[in-house]
Amino acid sequence: MKTLLAYVELARPLNGIIAFISAWLGGMFASGKSLHFFTDVKMIYVSVAALLLLSAGNAINDYCDYNIDKVNKPQRPLPSGRIQRQNALIFSIILIAIGIGLGTLINVFAVGIAVLVSALLVSYAIWLKRTPFIGNIVVSSLTSLTFISGGIAIGSVRGTLIPAIFAFLFTTAREIIKDLEDTEGDIKNNVKTLAILNPRLAVIMALSFMVSVIVFSPMPYLFGWYSWHYLVAIVIGVDLVLIGFSIQLSKDFSKASCTFIQRWMKWDIFVGLGAIYLGTLLQR
């Protein structure tokens, strides 16, 4: 049981759940109507595939970051010795194979997306993560693709653009803040992130993307795409929270502060997704 729980922790289930929900919501937004999820087998396939591929990416990331995590996150399954490093690699390969396999049950475009996502996840873990800012953009792009994959599963990507843009901006800000959090271990392992090369510029970039989310958030309502319910939820649940985090980050970008901000942002993305769902559902 302890080993099973260690593999669950390795996969980072919260991130997987976000991917699962995002793919499903992408299909719902693209369909223009509420989906009968449990009777729509292609939506089940794409949502599970998104969860598995992201989990595989997390496992590969921990495999590649073994030495870094010894400093930054010694309690993680690999540096703590609860899972052997080579077993994490095998685990990720199995998940990728299943994820791509599920794509073959959907359509050829889903297979293409699954292969592309897998390649980007591996590339990110091996070297793109260590490329200043580019690594952050890759992660954000992968998050956006999750929504688009839901649309691909039902044969249309219409309606996925707004959540994809929101996810891109929000995730880029959080990824930069995560780099600020991890500078100690990254320096010791010669990882050249923007947070290491120029921490103040990294703060400015993170703040810029947080502001971009705030500026972008009312547009779907103003253009008549989402109902006023969306506007209320997004302003209260996301914009005000990001304003508070922006003020905190501008004053204090220490490890403790960045840890607090990025962890709460991980939860706050659920609020953003909920606001989009609410705005879409009540618009009809």
N, C-alpha and C positions, 0 to 999 in steps of 0.2 A: 504493500500500500504506500509506503514511504517513497519507493522508487516511482510509482505511478504519479504521485503528487509532485515529485521533482520534475517529471516530464511535462506535466501540466504547467508548472511554474516556468519551465524553459520556454514553452510555447507562448507565454504571456497571454492568458485567456481573455483579459479585458480588451486587448488590441484585436484579438480574433473576433470577439463579439461585435466590436465596432465595425470590423470588415464585413461580417455576416449581415448586420443590420444595414450597412451602407449599400451592399449589393442588392439586397431586397428592396430598399427604398428607391434605389436607382431604377429598378424595374417598375416599381409602382409609379414613380414620377414620369417615366417614359410612356407608360400605358395610358395615362390620362384618366385612370380610374383605379379604385381600390382592387388589389389583387386578392383572390382567394388563395392565400399563400400555400396552405397545406394540400391543396388540390392542383397546384401549378408545379409540376415536377421539374420543369426547367429552372424555375426560380429557386427551388430547393437545391438543385445541382450547383447553380452559380454561387449561391450564398455559402454553401458548404465549401466549395472550391476556394472562394475568397478567404474563408477562415483558415483552411488548411495551408494555402500558399503563404499567407502572412505568418502563420505559425512556423512554417519551414524557414522563412526569412529570418525570424527571430532566433531560431536555433542556429542557423548558419552564422548570424551576427555574433552570437555568444561564442561560437566555435572560433571565429576569427579574432574576437576581442578577449580571448582567454587571459592574456597577460595584463591587458588594460583593466579588466574586471577584477583582477586580483587586488588592484589598488582602489578602483572606484566603487566596485560592488562585490566585495569578497563573499557576501552571503548568497550570491547567485548559485544555481545548481552545479555549474562546472568548476569555478574556483573553490567552492566549498567541498568538492569531491563527491557530491551525491550522485553525479552522472559522469561517466568517463567521457573525455573529449571526443574520441572517435565514435562513440555511440550517439552523440548529439548530431554528428555529421550524417550517420546512417539514418537517424530519425528524420532529418530534414529531407534527405533524398526520397524516402518513402512518401512523405507528405506531398512533395512536388509531383511525384509520379501519380499519386491518387488525384491531385488537383487537376493535372493535365488530362488524366483519364476521364474525369467528370466533364471536362470541356468537350470531349469527343461525343458526349451524349447530348450536347446542346446544339452546336453548329460549328462550322469551320472558323468563323470569326471568334468564337469563344475559345477555341483551341489556340488561335493566334494570340489572343490577349493573355491566356494562361502561360504560353511559352515566353512572351515578352515580359510579363511580370516576373516570371521565374528568373529570366536572364538578368533583369534589372536588380532583383533582390540579391543574387549571387555577386554581381558586379559591385553593388553597393557595399556588401560586407567585405569583399576582398580589397578593393581600392578606392571606389568612389567616395566612401565615407571619409576618407583621408584627404579628399580634394576640397579645399576651402569653398564653401557655399554650394558647390555643385552637388555634393552629397545631400544637402538639405533639400535642394530642388527635386532630386530624384525621389526622395521619400514622399514629398508633397505630391508629386506627379503620380506616384503609385496609389496614394490615397484617392486622388481624383479618378483614376482609372477604375477603382472599385465601383463607383457609382455608374460609370459608363458601361461596365461589364454587365450590370443588371439590365440596362437598356438593350445591350447586344443579345442577351438571353431571350428577350421577347421580340427581337427583330426591329427595334427602333431606339435611337438614343435621344429622341426629342424629350425634353423635360429634365435631362440630366445635367445640363450646363450649369445651372445655378448652384446646386449642391456641390458640383465638381469644383467650381471657382471658390466657393466658401471653404471647402475642405483644403484646397491648395493654399490659400492665404493663411488660414488658421494653423495648419500643420507646419508651414514654413516658419512661422513665428515660434511655435513650440519647439521645433527641432533646433533652432538657433539657441534658444534658452537652455535646452538640454546640453548643447555643446559647452555653454558657459558653466553649467553645473559640473561637467566632466573634465575640466581643464587639467586638474592635478594628474590624473591617470594618463591623459592624452599627452601631456608634456613628457612624462617619464617614458612613454613608448614612442616618442617622436612622431606623433600624429599632428599634422598641420591643419587644424580647423581655423575658421575665421575667428573664433573666440580666443584662440591662442595667438594668432598673428596680430590681431588688433581687437582686443576685447571691447573697447569703447565703440568701435565701428560695428561690432557684432550686436551690441546693445541697441545702437541706432537702427540697424537693419531689423532687429526683432520688433522694436517699437514701430517701425514703418509698416511692417506687415500687420501688426495688431491694429494700427490706425486704419489700414486698408480694409480690414474686416469690418470695422465700425462704419466706414464710409460706404462700403458696398452693401451692407446689411439692409438698409431701407429701400434699395433700388427695386427689388422684386415687387414690393408693395406699390411703390410709386408708379411703376409701369403696368400695374394691374394684374400681375401674374399670380400673386398670393393675396390672401385676405388680410384684413386688419388684425386678425388674431395672431398671424405670423409676426407682424410688426411689434405688437405688444410683447410677445414672448421673446423675440430676438433682442429687443432693446433692454428689457429687464434681465433676461437670463444670460445674455452674451455681452452686449455692448457695455453695460454698466460694470460687469465683472472685468472685462478687458481694460476699461479705463482705470479701475482700481489697481490691476496688475501692472499696467503701464507706469503709473505713478510710483509704485513700489520698485519696479525694475530700474527706473531712471535714478532712483535714490540709492538703491542697494542691489548690486548684481553679484553678491557673494554666493558661494556654493549653497548655503542654507536657503537663501532667498530664492535662488533659481530652482532649487528642488521643490520648494513649496509652490511656486508659480506653475511650473510645468506639470506637476501632478494634478493640480486643480484644473488646469486647462484640459487635461486628458478627460476629466469628467464633464467639463463644460461643453465639449463637443457634442455630447449626448443632448444637451439642451438645445444646441443649434440645430441638430438633426430633427429634434422634436418640434421645434418651431417651424421648420420647413414642411414637415409632415402635416402639422396643424393648419398651416396656411394653404397648403394644397388641398387637403381634405375638405375644408370649410369654404373653399372658393367655389366648389362645384354646387 
